[in-house]
Amino acid sequence: MRPLESGKYRKYGQVFLKDRNMAMYEATLFDIHEDTSILEIGPGEGSLTTFLLQAGAIVTAVEPDHRFVQALEEKFSNEISSHRLQLIKGDFLKIGGMSIDAIFGNIPYSISSPILFSLNRFTFSKCILMVQAEFARRMVAIKGTPDYSRLSVSTQLRYKAKIERKVPRNCFSPVPEVDSAIVTLMPLNLHSEAELKSVENVIRELFSHRRKKIGSLYRESPADIYEKRVEDLSPEEIFNFAASVEMP
């Protein structure tokens, strides 16, 4: 099969992993055994898909570009025939939820946030994402650091997040302007999605005025956080406070 010209077909803002060793490493971040169910977001040319299948997984791959779907159907015809691989031509953000063992995805930079916050439709034990390095740093940032943000809090209220490895830009084609990183997410299940959604407006308000003290925004704030700023509070402290107040 002649590989697709990735630069020519960047309709969805993707860059494609060309480093086989990095794809192989990525596949080892979940304990795959025979018949492990994997959902892959945007397989592209199938570099990661290859190693997931070789490890014994049953893969459902969601790809929006019909040209890559056609190439994948040719490349993995045997795996499709044996029902080891199911290809879904469509937008990951629009497909229905499901229960699987793990989610993998080398995801487009432009829709990293929507993809991250659509994961709640799925039941899984671990998610392995390759994202822009700066986005990854914000996902895992702790209080009191420059990268600590609303993204940090929203991510960490839902998942135990860890940067596993930095991925240099020359591992991709076309070569992007920034480096990437592989992040693993493990669901915490500490709060329901309804509870997390209910505090989003307060958290947004706090971070839109991150240099202001909590007490200047919410006069009824508890004494122990009245003089603090949102960047001084942990995700759980922010959640507990946000759940106790109404938007002004």
C-alpha positions in Angstrom: 0.0 0.0 0.0 1.3 3.4 -0.9 1.2 5.7 2.2 -0.9 8.8 2.1 0.8 12.1 1.9 0.0 13.4 5.4 0.8 17.0 4.6 -1.6 17.1 1.7 -4.5 15.6 3.7 -4.3 17.7 6.9 -7.9 18.6 6.6 -8.5 17.9 10.3 -5.4 19.7 11.6 -3.6 16.5 12.4 0.0 15.7 12.3 1.0 12.0 12.0 3.4 10.0 14.2 6.2 8.6 12.1 8.5 7.3 14.9 7.8 3.6 15.2 9.6 3.4 18.6 7.4 6.1 20.0 4.3 4.4 18.8 5.5 1.1 20.3 6.2 2.8 23.6 2.8 4.4 23.6 1.1 1.0 23.2 3.0 -0.3 26.2 1.3 2.2 28.5 -1.6 -0.1 29.0 -1.4 -3.7 30.0 -2.9 -5.1 26.8 -3.7 -8.8 26.7 -5.7 -11.0 24.4 -9.1 -9.4 23.7 -8.4 -6.1 25.5 -10.9 -3.6 24.1 -9.4 -0.4 22.8 -11.0 2.7 21.4 -8.5 4.7 19.2 -9.2 8.3 18.3 -8.0 9.3 14.9 -5.7 6.5 13.8 -4.6 8.3 10.7 -2.2 6.0 8.8 -2.3 3.4 11.6 1.1 3.6 13.1 -0.2 3.1 16.7 -3.0 0.8 15.5 -0.4 -1.6 14.3 1.1 -2.1 17.7 -2.2 -2.2 19.5 -3.3 -5.1 17.2 0.0 -6.9 17.5 -0.4 -6.8 21.3 -3.7 -8.7 21.0 -6.2 -5.9 21.4 -9.6 -5.7 19.7 -9.6 -2.1 18.4 -12.4 0.2 17.5 -10.8 3.1 15.5 -12.7 6.3 14.8 -11.4 8.3 11.8 -13.2 11.2 10.2 -11.2 11.4 6.9 -12.5 8.9 4.3 -9.1 8.8 2.6 -7.5 7.4 5.7 -10.4 5.1 6.3 -9.8 3.7 2.8 -6.1 3.3 3.4 -6.7 1.6 6.8 -9.2 -0.8 5.2 -6.5 -1.9 2.8 -3.7 -2.0 5.3 -5.7 -4.0 7.9 -8.0 -6.0 5.7 -7.2 -9.3 7.6 -7.8 -7.7 11.0 -11.1 -6.3 9.8 -12.1 -9.7 8.4 -11.3 -11.4 11.6 -13.2 -8.7 13.6 -10.0 -7.6 15.5 -10.5 -4.1 14.1 -13.6 -2.1 13.5 -13.3 1.2 11.6 -15.8 3.9 12.2 -15.8 6.8 9.8 -17.0 9.7 11.8 -16.3 12.4 14.3 -15.2 11.2 17.7 -17.0 14.1 19.3 -20.3 12.9 17.9 -20.2 9.1 18.4 -22.1 7.5 21.2 -20.5 6.4 24.5 -19.4 2.9 25.2 -17.6 0.8 27.8 -14.0 -0.2 26.9 -10.8 -1.1 28.6 -8.8 1.8 27.4 -8.8 4.8 25.0 -5.8 5.8 22.9 -5.4 8.9 20.7 -2.8 11.0 19.0 -5.3 13.9 18.9 -5.4 17.1 16.8 -4.1 20.1 18.7 -7.0 22.2 17.6 -9.6 20.1 19.4 -7.7 18.8 22.4 -10.0 20.4 24.9 -13.3 19.2 23.3 -11.9 15.7 23.1 -10.7 15.7 26.7 -14.0 16.8 28.0 -16.0 14.4 25.8 -14.3 11.4 27.5 -17.0 11.4 30.2 -19.3 9.7 27.7 -17.1 6.6 28.0 -16.4 4.1 30.7 -12.7 3.1 30.8 -9.9 2.3 33.1 -7.1 4.3 31.4 -6.8 6.9 28.6 -3.5 7.5 26.8 -3.4 10.7 24.8 -0.7 12.4 22.8 -1.2 16.2 23.0 0.7 19.4 22.5 3.4 19.7 25.3 2.1 23.0 26.6 -1.5 21.6 26.8 -0.1 18.6 28.7 1.8 20.8 31.2 -1.4 22.6 32.0 -3.3 19.4 32.4 -1.0 18.2 35.2 0.0 21.6 36.7 -0.2 21.9 40.5 -1.4 24.9 42.5 1.0 27.8 42.8 2.7 27.2 39.4 2.4 29.4 36.3 0.7 26.6 34.2 -2.0 26.0 36.8 -5.3 26.9 35.2 -9.0 26.0 34.8 -7.9 23.2 32.5 -5.7 21.8 35.4 -8.6 21.8 37.8 -11.2 20.4 35.4 -8.8 17.6 34.4 -7.6 16.7 37.9 -11.1 16.7 39.4 -11.9 13.9 36.9 -8.6 12.0 36.4 -5.2 11.2 37.9 -3.1 12.8 35.1 0.5 12.1 34.4 3.0 13.1 31.7 4.7 9.9 30.6 7.1 11.2 28.0 7.9 14.2 25.9 7.7 13.6 22.2 9.9 15.8 20.0 8.3 17.5 17.0 10.6 15.7 14.5 8.7 12.4 15.4 5.8 13.7 13.3 5.0 14.5 9.7 4.4 17.2 8.7 6.8 18.5 11.4 4.7 20.8 13.7 6.0 24.0 15.3 5.8 22.6 18.9 6.7 19.4 20.8 4.1 17.0 22.1 3.7 14.8 25.2 2.1 11.5 26.1 -0.4 11.9 29.0 -2.1 9.1 30.9 -5.5 9.6 32.5 -7.1 7.3 35.1 -10.6 8.1 36.2 -10.9 9.1 39.9 -14.7 8.8 40.1 -14.8 11.2 43.1 -17.6 13.3 41.8 -20.5 12.7 39.4 -20.4 14.5 36.1 -23.5 16.4 37.1 -21.7 17.7 40.2 -18.6 18.7 38.2 -20.8 20.5 35.6 -22.6 22.4 38.3 -19.4 24.1 39.5 -18.0 25.0 36.1 -19.3 28.6 36.1 -17.8 29.4 39.5 -14.5 27.9 38.5 -14.5 29.9 35.3 -15.3 33.0 37.2 -12.4 32.4 39.7 -9.8 31.8 37.0 -11.0 34.8 34.9 -10.0 36.9 37.9 -7.0 34.8 39.1 -5.1 37.7 40.5 -7.9 38.7 42.8 -8.4 37.4 46.3 -11.3 35.0 46.7 -12.9 37.3 49.3 -13.1 40.2 46.8 -15.1 38.1 44.5 -17.2 36.3 47.0 -17.9 38.3 50.2 -19.2 35.2 52.0 -16.0 33.2 51.5 -14.7 31.2 54.4 -12.0 32.9 56.5 -9.4 30.3 55.6 -9.5 31.2 51.9 -10.7 34.8 52.1 -7.3 36.2 51.5 -6.2 33.5 49.0 -6.3 33.5 45.2 -7.7 30.7 43.1 -4.1 29.6 42.1 -3.4 29.0 45.8 -6.1 26.3 46.1 -6.0 22.7 45.1 -8.6 21.3 42.7 -10.5 19.7 45.5 -10.5 22.9 47.5 -11.7 24.8 44.5 -14.5 22.2 43.9 -15.6 22.3 47.6 -15.7 26.1 47.6 -17.5 26.3 44.2 -20.1 23.8 45.3 -20.9 26.0 48.3 -21.6 29.2 46.5 -23.7 30.7 43.8 -22.5 32.9 40.9 -22.7 36.5 42.0 
